[in-house]
Amino acid sequence: MNRFAVWLATAGPLGYAPIAPGTAGSAAGIAIYLLTSHWPLPAQGALAVGVTAVGVWAATIAARHFDRTDPSHVVIDEVAGQLVTMLGTGAGWKGALVGFLLFRAFDIAKPWPANRLEALHGGLGIMADDLMAALYSCAILHVVIWLVPGLR
């Protein structure tokens, strides 16, 4: 079970990318979004909630495995963050690229309260700051798509 949880938390090999594993995890989230963008909104929401729930569990185990509070190998938070960023946007690949860039910027900058949420215990803290960054990104992406309908 421990091995499976770590595999999920690292999104398989993506968490071991030698450069920018978080960006690799975000790219996986965008790929999943593009594969599921035709799903009805409730199904997309359920997917985001499911990845988040599994992510909290897996990230908790992975943090113990790597003996770190927020190991860089854990990228399930970026996968979930991208799914939340894209939620309800109906974006095509151009909009997905904008969502990717927005999420990466907010995930790195961690504006308040995202920077406070990473202090939560275990996998919840690992996931929560990225989910807050995703909410910022989602809101801005919706506005950008409204202003630039060609991103849909």
C-alpha positions as CSV (number, residue, x, y, z in Angstrom):
1,M,0.0,0.0,0.0
2,N,2.9,2.4,0.8
3,R,4.5,1.8,-2.6
4,F,1.2,2.5,-4.4
5,A,0.5,5.6,-2.4
6,V,4.0,7.0,-3.2
7,W,3.4,6.1,-6.9
8,L,0.1,8.1,-6.9
9,A,1.6,11.0,-5.0
10,T,4.5,11.3,-7.4
11,A,2.2,10.8,-10.4
12,G,4.4,7.8,-11.4
13,P,7.7,9.0,-12.7
14,L,6.7,12.6,-13.0
15,G,7.6,13.5,-9.5
16,Y,11.2,12.3,-10.1
17,A,11.7,14.7,-13.1
18,P,15.3,16.1,-12.6
19,I,14.1,19.7,-13.4
20,A,10.8,21.2,-12.2
21,P,8.8,18.1,-11.1
22,G,5.9,20.4,-10.1
23,T,5.7,21.7,-13.7
24,A,5.7,18.1,-14.9
25,G,2.8,17.3,-12.5
26,S,0.9,20.4,-13.8
27,A,1.4,19.2,-17.4
28,A,-0.2,15.9,-16.4
29,G,-3.1,17.7,-14.9
30,I,-3.6,19.7,-18.2
31,A,-3.4,16.4,-20.2
32,I,-6.1,14.9,-18.0
33,Y,-8.2,18.0,-18.4
34,L,-7.9,17.9,-22.2
35,L,-8.9,14.2,-22.2
36,T,-11.9,14.9,-20.0
37,S,-12.9,18.5,-21.1
38,H,-15.9,17.1,-22.9
39,W,-17.3,15.6,-19.7
40,P,-20.3,17.3,-18.1
41,L,-19.3,19.7,-15.3
42,P,-20.5,17.5,-12.5
43,A,-18.2,14.7,-13.7
44,Q,-15.3,17.1,-14.1
45,G,-16.0,18.3,-10.5
46,A,-16.1,14.7,-9.2
47,L,-12.8,13.9,-10.9
48,A,-11.2,17.0,-9.2
49,V,-12.6,16.0,-5.9
50,G,-11.6,12.4,-6.3
51,V,-8.0,13.3,-7.3
52,T,-7.9,15.7,-4.3
53,A,-9.1,13.1,-1.8
54,V,-6.7,10.5,-3.1
55,G,-4.0,13.1,-3.1
56,V,-4.5,14.0,0.6
57,W,-4.2,10.3,1.5
58,A,-1.2,9.6,-0.8
59,A,0.7,12.8,0.0
60,T,0.4,12.0,3.7
61,I,2.0,8.6,3.2
62,A,4.6,10.0,0.7
63,A,5.6,12.7,3.2
64,R,6.4,10.1,5.7
65,H,8.2,8.0,3.1
66,F,10.4,10.8,2.0
67,D,10.7,12.1,5.6
68,R,9.8,15.7,4.5
69,T,6.9,18.0,5.2
70,D,6.3,18.8,1.5
71,P,8.6,16.7,-0.6
72,S,9.3,18.0,-4.1
73,H,8.6,14.5,-5.5
74,V,5.0,14.8,-4.5
75,V,3.2,16.3,-7.5
76,I,-0.4,15.0,-7.1
77,D,-1.2,18.5,-5.7
78,E,-0.2,20.0,-9.0
79,V,-2.4,17.5,-10.9
80,A,-5.4,18.3,-8.7
81,G,-4.6,22.1,-8.9
82,Q,-4.7,22.1,-12.7
83,L,-8.0,20.2,-12.7
84,V,-9.5,22.8,-10.3
85,T,-8.0,25.6,-12.4
86,M,-9.7,24.4,-15.5
87,L,-13.0,23.5,-13.9
88,G,-16.0,24.9,-15.8
89,T,-13.9,26.9,-18.2
90,G,-14.7,24.9,-21.4
91,A,-11.2,25.9,-22.5
92,G,-9.6,24.5,-25.6
93,W,-5.8,23.9,-25.8
94,K,-5.1,27.7,-25.9
95,G,-7.1,28.3,-22.8
96,A,-5.5,25.3,-21.1
97,L,-2.1,26.8,-21.8
98,V,-3.2,30.1,-20.1
99,G,-4.6,28.1,-17.2
100,F,-1.4,26.2,-16.9
101,L,0.6,29.4,-16.8
102,L,-1.7,31.0,-14.3
103,F,-1.6,28.1,-12.0
104,R,2.1,27.7,-12.1
105,A,2.5,31.5,-11.3
106,F,0.1,31.3,-8.3
107,D,1.5,28.0,-7.1
108,I,5.0,29.4,-7.1
109,A,4.0,32.8,-5.6
110,K,1.7,31.4,-3.0
111,P,-0.2,34.6,-2.2
112,W,-2.2,34.7,1.1
113,P,-3.9,32.5,2.3
114,A,-2.2,29.8,0.1
115,N,1.1,30.4,2.0
116,R,-0.7,29.8,5.3
117,L,-2.4,26.6,4.2
118,E,0.8,24.7,3.6
119,A,1.2,24.7,7.4
120,L,-1.7,22.3,7.7
121,H,-0.7,18.8,8.8
122,G,0.3,16.1,6.3
123,G,-1.2,15.6,2.9
124,L,-3.9,18.2,3.7
125,G,-1.2,20.9,3.9
126,I,0.6,19.6,0.8
127,M,-2.7,19.8,-1.2
128,A,-4.4,22.8,0.3
129,D,-2.0,25.5,-0.8
130,D,-2.1,24.3,-4.4
131,L,-5.9,24.1,-4.3
132,M,-6.0,27.7,-3.1
133,A,-3.7,28.7,-6.0
134,A,-6.0,26.8,-8.3
135,L,-9.1,28.8,-7.1
136,Y,-7.3,32.1,-7.8
137,S,-6.3,30.7,-11.2
138,C,-9.7,29.4,-12.0
139,A,-11.4,32.7,-11.2
140,I,-8.9,34.7,-13.4
141,L,-9.1,32.2,-16.2
142,H,-12.9,32.5,-16.3
143,V,-12.5,36.3,-16.7
144,V,-9.8,35.9,-19.4
145,I,-11.9,33.5,-21.4
146,W,-14.9,35.8,-21.1
147,L,-12.7,38.6,-22.4
148,V,-11.0,36.4,-25.1
149,P,-13.7,33.9,-26.3
150,G,-11.2,32.4,-28.7
151,L,-9.6,30.6,-25.8
152,R,-12.7,28.3,-25.5
